[in-house]
Amino acid sequence: MRTHPRPRRELHPVAFSLLRPFLTFSYERDAWILVGVGERLGPVVRRRGQEVPAGGSSQQPPST
């Protein structure tokens, strides 16, 4: 297990739309990760402009 969390990277909405088939929403991270390997490898991304809830993770993934 990682001792340091991976930084969240913001994606432009157009880039997010193009990559969306390869991403899945992680409720634990409250961010998008790569399908298949995202639990261990790869980027942790947010769509640019996506709000971070004040009380922690949200119950539903943000709309795409």
PyMOL commands that set and color helices and strands:
alter all, ss='L'
color gray80, all
select helices_A, chain A and resi 13-22
alter helices_A, ss='H'
color red, helices_A
select strands_A, chain A and resi 8-11+23-26+31-34+44-47
alter strands_A, ss='S'
color yellow, strands_A
deselect
rebuild
show_as cartoon
